[in-house]
């Protein structure tokens, strides 16, 4: 048997350099950019890619047949660029692997996705923000392919094509089974059997339908995490995305809404809310503290006003939303000794988790109506009756990091640089400083942060969507965070 060889001897390793263009004037006229979110079991269609910043000498061009992977978490996402792909560049936090002619891409892709390959990749994750080291990636050892590598590629290509055809056939089968429900006549036992089959097929795809709706209409931090599920290559990874990353995103967004609702309703000093606010200003809050604070606010605020959304969903601790959230938090806490360890256990636990996720997404449907927006600019406009303002928003909706621009005329004075929730198109809820939008020091993109803890003169912010932590010493932001959480804790004036 031949010896293992370093990856760099078989494939050229090229780190991505480009980003999604934020403005029309900085778009490359030809190239689009493949970002980590575009990589999953497959690579996103070229038409779905964002427009790239300009092509430069250091850019990594992505060609059909290349392997492209994400160096940022969740790690282990690799895909092959399909044939007839349009002109594209690799984005930040990605790496392109191009065969040097002695090994096939399909063979290497299989190795990178295998247990042995993933173990070797995990060993080269490093840094404060955990990423795969491109330098070390070049040196990981790849087992030799004992047969013709190009024959392996041809066989696996044919397998992928057949798999895609089967998926289309299964979709057509389900649609034909659903047509049974259009028949009014009773065909007896035979029809009952077919109806049962159709119902089972429908239940099996419920989760994908609800996730699909949430990816389009829910606030960006939640939608972005749901989109990452498309890239899960194993039950273990999907379980981790749901139980850890998704539950964390949902928890942070909901408690920010709860805190803003409490401030608007004048609710302060409530036990669980006060406890959560105090832990933020000290060492950082747990997800359990967030959940109990959310329930306390919902129960108290519901008696003040009925918002038809957050308070209604969480006013009763036994209703579907809090029960599903509690079940997901309990599952998350399995990490302390009772967590799954082998693939079969992950598959079993994932099936149970998906039931709770489906319930939670249904119960949070109000999030599709509550539009989150980041205020870019505010200018007064002339009105005969009352002061009015023309506001330019960036809409934080769906899995779209290039946030759409919307102009709106309002009578409420808003502040540039703050995030608001437009509740059922009627009133604006100020989410600052519970959610903070600013440019990331790590990747330069605009990201949504939440205050995790407060120091003497700094506030530690955690990115909800990318996981990048940052520490701000902006005295205005620090003062705003301290004051906002002190008021929730029942200590007006900002005393800690």
C-alpha positions in Angstrom: 0.0 0.0 0.0 1.3 3.4 -0.9 2.1 6.0 1.8 -0.1 8.9 2.7 0.9 12.2 1.1 0.3 15.9 2.1 -2.7 17.5 0.5 -0.6 20.2 -1.0 1.1 17.7 -3.3 -2.2 16.6 -4.8 -4.2 19.9 -4.8 -3.4 23.5 -5.0 -4.7 25.3 -1.9 -6.0 28.8 -2.4 -7.6 30.9 0.4 -10.5 33.1 -0.6 -10.0 36.9 -0.5 -13.1 38.6 -1.8 -16.4 39.7 -0.1 -19.9 40.5 -1.2 -20.1 44.0 -2.6 -22.0 46.4 -0.4 -22.6 49.1 -3.0 -23.1 49.2 -6.8 -19.9 51.1 -7.4 -17.7 48.4 -5.8 -19.2 45.5 -7.7 -17.0 43.5 -10.1 -18.7 43.7 -13.5 -18.3 40.0 -14.1 -17.6 37.9 -11.0 -19.9 36.7 -8.2 -18.5 35.5 -4.8 -18.9 32.1 -3.1 -19.3 32.7 0.7 -19.3 30.1 3.5 -23.1 30.2 3.6 -23.2 29.1 0.0 -21.4 25.8 0.8 -23.3 22.8 2.0 -23.9 19.3 0.6 -23.7 21.2 -2.7 -22.5 24.6 -3.8 -25.2 27.2 -4.3 -26.4 28.0 -7.8 -24.4 30.7 -9.5 -27.5 32.9 -9.9 -28.0 32.9 -6.1 -24.5 34.2 -5.3 -23.9 37.8 -4.2 -22.0 40.2 -6.5 -18.3 40.2 -5.6 -15.9 43.0 -4.8 -13.4 43.6 -7.7 -11.2 40.8 -9.0 -7.6 41.4 -8.0 -4.2 39.6 -8.4 -4.7 37.8 -5.1 -8.3 36.7 -5.7 -9.0 33.0 -5.9 -11.0 32.2 -9.0 -13.5 29.3 -8.6 -13.6 26.9 -11.5 -15.9 23.9 -12.3 -14.5 20.8 -10.7 -12.8 22.7 -7.9 -13.5 21.8 -4.3 -14.5 24.8 -2.1 -14.8 24.6 1.6 -15.5 26.8 4.6 -12.6 27.5 7.1 -15.0 29.1 9.6 -17.6 27.2 11.7 -19.5 25.0 11.4 -16.4 23.3 10.0 -16.3 20.5 7.5 -18.5 22.0 4.8 -17.1 21.1 1.4 -18.7 21.0 -2.1 -17.6 20.5 -5.7 -18.2 23.4 -8.1 -20.6 22.1 -10.8 -20.1 22.1 -14.5 -21.0 25.3 -16.5 -20.6 27.5 -13.4 -20.5 31.2 -14.0 -17.4 33.4 -13.2 -17.0 33.4 -9.4 -14.4 34.2 -6.8 -13.8 32.6 -3.4 -14.9 34.7 -0.4 -13.4 35.3 3.0 -13.3 32.3 5.2 -13.3 29.9 2.3 -10.6 27.8 0.6 -10.4 26.4 -3.0 -8.7 23.1 -3.7 -7.7 22.5 -7.3 -6.4 19.1 -8.5 -2.8 19.1 -9.7 -3.7 16.2 -12.0 -2.7 13.3 -9.8 -6.0 12.9 -7.8 -9.7 13.4 -8.4 -11.9 15.9 -6.7 -14.6 13.3 -5.8 -12.1 11.1 -4.0 -10.7 14.0 -1.9 -14.2 15.3 -1.2 -15.2 11.9 0.2 -12.1 11.8 2.4 -12.7 15.3 3.7 -16.3 14.4 4.7 -15.3 11.0 6.2 -14.8 10.5 9.9 -11.0 10.2 9.5 -10.9 13.4 7.4 -13.1 15.4 9.7 -10.9 14.3 12.7 -7.8 15.6 10.9 -9.5 18.8 10.0 -10.6 19.3 13.7 -7.0 19.0 14.7 -6.0 22.0 12.7 -8.7 24.4 14.0 -7.1 27.2 15.8 -7.3 30.9 16.8 -9.5 32.9 19.2 -12.2 32.7 16.5 -11.9 29.0 15.7 -11.0 28.5 12.0 -9.3 25.8 9.9 -5.7 26.8 9.4 -5.0 27.0 5.7 -1.3 26.6 6.3 -1.9 23.4 8.2 -4.5 22.3 5.7 -1.8 22.0 3.1 0.0 19.5 5.2 -2.7 17.1 6.3 -2.0 13.6 5.1 -4.4 12.1 2.5 -4.6 8.3 2.0 -3.7 7.2 -1.5 -6.5 6.1 -3.9 -5.7 2.5 -4.7 -7.7 2.6 -8.0 -7.8 5.0 -10.9 -8.9 8.3 -9.3 -10.6 9.5 -12.5 -12.7 6.3 -12.6 -13.7 7.0 -9.0 -14.8 10.5 -10.1 -16.8 9.2 -13.0 -18.6 6.6 -10.9 -19.4 9.1 -8.2 -20.6 11.7 -10.7 -23.0 9.2 -12.1 -24.1 8.4 -8.6 -24.9 12.1 -7.9 -26.9 12.4 -11.1 -28.9 9.3 -10.3 -29.5 10.5 -6.7 -30.8 13.8 -8.1 -33.1 12.0 -10.5 -34.5 9.9 -7.6 -35.2 13.0 -5.5 -37.2 14.4 -8.4 -39.1 11.1 -8.7 -39.8 11.1 -5.0 -41.2 14.6 -5.2 -43.4 13.6 -8.1 -44.6 10.6 -6.1 -45.5 12.7 -3.1 -47.5 15.1 -5.3 -49.4 12.3 -6.9 -50.2 10.9 -3.5 -51.5 14.2 -2.3 -54.0 14.3 -5.2 -55.8 11.5 -3.4 -57.2 14.3 -1.0 -58.8 16.0 -4.0 -61.2 13.0 -4.5 -64.6 13.5 -2.8 -65.8 9.9 -3.1 -65.1 7.3 -0.4 -63.1 4.4 -1.8 -63.1 2.5 1.5 -60.1 0.7 3.0 -57.8 1.1 0.0 -58.3 4.9 0.1 -57.6 5.0 3.8 -54.3 3.2 3.3 -53.3 5.6 0.6 -54.3 8.6 2.7 -52.2 7.3 5.5 -49.2 7.0 3.2 -49.8 10.5 1.9 -50.1 11.9 5.4 -46.9 10.2 6.4 -45.1 11.7 3.4 -46.4 15.1 4.3 -45.3 14.9 7.9 -41.8 13.8 6.8 -41.5 17.0 4.8 -43.2 19.4 7.2 -39.9 20.4 8.8 -38.4 21.5 5.4 -41.5 23.5 4.5 -41.5 25.4 7.8 -37.8 26.0 7.7 -38.1 27.2 4.2 -40.7 29.7 5.2 -38.6 30.9 8.2 -35.5 31.3 6.0 -37.4 33.8 3.9 -39.5 35.7 6.4 -37.9 35.5 9.9 -35.3 38.0 11.2 -31.9 37.6 9.7 -30.0 36.0 12.6 -32.5 33.1 12.9 -32.9 32.8 9.1 -29.2 32.6 8.6 -28.8 29.8 11.1 -31.6 27.9 9.5 -29.9 28.3 6.1 -26.8 26.6 7.6 -28.9 23.4 8.0 -28.7 23.0 4.2 -25.0 22.5 4.6 -25.1 19.8 7.3 -23.4 16.7 6.0 -24.2 14.4 8.9 -26.8 13.9 11.7 -24.1 15.0 14.2 -23.7 18.3 12.4 -27.4 18.9 11.9 -28.0 18.1 15.6 -25.3 20.6 16.6 -26.8 23.4 14.4 -30.3 22.9 15.8 -29.5 22.3 19.4 -26.7 24.8 19.9 -26.5 27.5 17.2 -30.2 27.8 16.3 -31.5 27.7 19.9 -28.9 30.3 20.8 -30.0 32.6 17.9 -33.7 32.3 18.7 -33.0 32.9 22.4 -31.1 36.1 21.9 -33.6 37.5 19.4 -36.6 36.7 21.7 -35.0 38.1 24.9 -34.1 41.3 23.0 -37.7 41.7 22.0 -38.8 40.9 25.6 -36.4 43.5 27.1 -37.6 46.2 24.6 -41.2 45.3 25.4 -40.5 45.6 29.1 -38.9 49.0 28.7 -41.8 50.2 26.5 -44.3 48.9 29.1 -42.4 50.3 32.1 -41.8 46.8 33.5 -38.7 46.8 35.7 -37.4 44.9 38.7 -39.3 41.7 37.9 -37.4 38.8 39.5 -36.2 36.7 36.5 -35.9 39.8 34.3 -33.8 41.5 37.0 -31.7 38.4 37.4 -31.0 38.2 33.7 -30.0 41.9 33.5 -27.7 41.6 36.4 -25.8 38.6 35.0 -25.3 40.4 31.7 -23.7 43.3 33.5 -21.4 41.0 35.4 -20.2 37.7 33.8 -22.7 37.0 31.0 -26.1 35.4 31.0 -27.0 31.7 30.4 -29.7 30.6 27.9 -31.8 29.4 30.9 -31.7 32.9 32.4 -32.8 34.4 29.1 -35.8 32.0 28.9 -37.1 32.7 32.4 -36.7 36.4 31.8 -38.7 36.1 28.5 -41.5 34.2 30.3 -41.7 36.8 33.1 -42.0 39.7 30.7 -44.6 38.0 28.5 -46.8 37.1 31.5 -46.6 40.7 32.9 -46.8 42.6 29.6 -49.8 40.6 28.4 -51.8 42.3 31.1 -50.6 45.7 29.9 -51.2 45.3 26.2 -51.9 42.4 23.8 -49.3 42.6 21.0 -50.6 39.5 19.2 -47.1 38.1 19.1 -44.4 37.7 21.7 -46.6 38.1 24.7 -49.4 36.0 23.3 -47.0 33.2 22.4 -45.1 33.1 25.8 -47.7 34.3 28.4 -48.5 30.7 29.4 -45.4 28.6 30.3 -47.3 25.4 29.2 -48.3 26.8 25.7 -46.5 25.3 22.6 -43.8 28.0 22.2 -42.3 27.9 25.7 -42.7 24.2 26.0 -40.8 23.6 22.7 -38.1 26.1 23.7 -37.7 24.4 27.1 -37.4 21.0 25.5 -34.7 22.3 23.1 -32.8 23.9 26.0 -33.1 20.6 28.0 -31.7 18.8 24.9 -28.9 21.4 24.7 -28.0 20.6 28.4 -27.4 17.0 27.4 -23.8 18.1 26.8 -23.3 17.5 30.5 -22.9 13.8 30.4 -26.0 12.5 28.5 -25.3 13.8 25.0 -25.3 11.5 21.9 -22.0 9.9 21.0 -22.5 7.6 18.0 -24.3 8.3 14.7 -27.3 6.1 15.6 -27.8 8.1 18.8 -27.6 11.4 16.8 -30.2 10.2 14.3 -32.6 9.2 17.1 -32.2 12.4 19.1 -32.4 14.5 15.9 -35.8 13.0 15.1 -37.1 14.1 18.5 -35.5 17.5 18.2 -37.1 18.2 14.8 -40.6 17.7 16.4 -39.8 20.5 18.9 -38.2 22.7 16.2 -41.3 22.3 14.0 -43.5 23.3 17.0 -41.3 26.3 17.8 -41.2 27.6 14.3 -45.0 27.4 14.0 -45.4 29.2 17.3 -43.1 32.0 16.3 -44.9 32.8 13.1 -45.4 36.4 14.4 -41.7 37.0 13.6 -42.7 36.9 9.9 -44.9 39.9 10.5 -42.5 41.9 12.8 -40.0 43.5 10.5 -36.6 44.2 11.9 -34.8 47.2 10.5 -31.5 49.0 11.0 -31.8 52.8 10.6 -29.3 54.3 8.2 -30.6 57.8 8.1 -33.4 60.1 9.4 -34.5 63.4 8.0 -37.4 65.6 9.0 -40.2 66.3 6.4 -42.8 69.0 6.3 -46.2 68.0 7.6 -49.2 70.3 8.5 -50.5 68.2 11.4 -47.5 66.7 13.3 -43.7 66.3 13.0 -42.8 63.5 10.6 -39.5 61.9 9.5 -38.3 60.1 6.3 -36.4 57.1 7.5 -34.0 54.9 5.5 -34.0 51.3 6.8 -31.9 48.2 6.1 -34.4 45.4 6.4 -32.9 42.5 8.5 -35.2 39.8 7.1 -34.5 36.3 5.7 -31.2 34.7 4.8 -29.9 37.8 2.9 -26.7 39.4 4.3 -27.1 42.2 1.7 -30.0 43.8 3.6 -32.6 45.4 1.4 -33.2 49.2 1.6 -36.6 50.5 2.5 -37.8 54.1 2.9 -40.6 54.8 5.3 -42.3 58.0 6.7 -42.9 57.9 10.4 -44.1 60.2 13.1 -41.8 58.7 15.8 -38.3 60.1 16.2 -35.8 57.4 15.4 -32.0 57.3 15.8 -29.6 56.4 13.1 -27.5 53.4 13.9 -30.2 51.7 16.0 -32.2 48.6 15.3 -36.0 48.6 15.6 -38.8 46.1 15.2 -41.9 47.2 13.3 -44.7 45.4 15.1 -47.5 44.4 12.8 -46.8 47.5 10.7 -48.2 49.7 13.5 -45.6 50.8 16.0 -41.8 50.7 16.2 -40.0 48.9 19.1 -36.5 50.2 19.9 -34.2 47.2 20.3 -31.1 49.2 21.2 -28.8 48.3 22.9 -30.2 44.7 23.2 -29.3 44.2 19.6 -26.4 46.2 18.0 -25.6 46.4 14.3 -22.0 47.3 13.4 -19.1 46.3 11.1 -17.2 43.2 12.2 -13.5 43.6 12.9 -12.9 40.1 11.7 -14.5 40.1 8.3 -15.7 43.6 7.6 -19.3 42.6 7.1 -22.2 44.3 9.0 -23.3 41.9 11.7 -25.9 41.8 14.5 -24.5 41.6 18.0 -25.9 41.3 21.5 -24.2 42.5 24.7 -22.8 39.4 26.5 -21.1 41.0 29.4 -19.8 44.4 30.6 -16.4 45.2 32.0 -15.2 48.4 33.8 -15.1 50.4 30.6 -15.9 48.0 27.8 -18.8 45.9 26.6 -18.3 42.4 25.1 -20.4 41.9 22.1 -21.2 38.5 20.5 -22.2 38.2 16.8 -25.5 36.2 16.6 -25.1 35.2 12.9 -21.3 34.6 12.5 -20.1 34.0 16.1 -17.4 36.6 16.0 -16.8 38.2 19.4 -15.7 41.8 19.7 -15.0 44.2 22.6 -16.1 47.8 22.3 -14.7 50.6 24.4 -17.0 53.2 22.8 -18.0 55.2 25.9 -21.4 56.0 24.5 -22.3 52.4 23.8 -20.9 51.2 27.2 -23.0 53.8 29.0 -26.1 52.9 27.0 -25.7 49.2 27.8 -25.1 49.8 31.5 -28.1 52.1 31.8 -30.5 49.9 29.8 -29.7 46.8 31.9 -29.6 48.6 35.2 -33.1 50.0 34.5 -34.4 46.4 33.7 -32.9 45.3 37.0 -34.8 48.0 38.8 -31.8 50.3 39.4 -32.6 53.6 37.6 -29.7 55.8 36.8 -27.3 53.1 35.6 -25.8 51.9 38.9 -24.4 48.4 38.7 
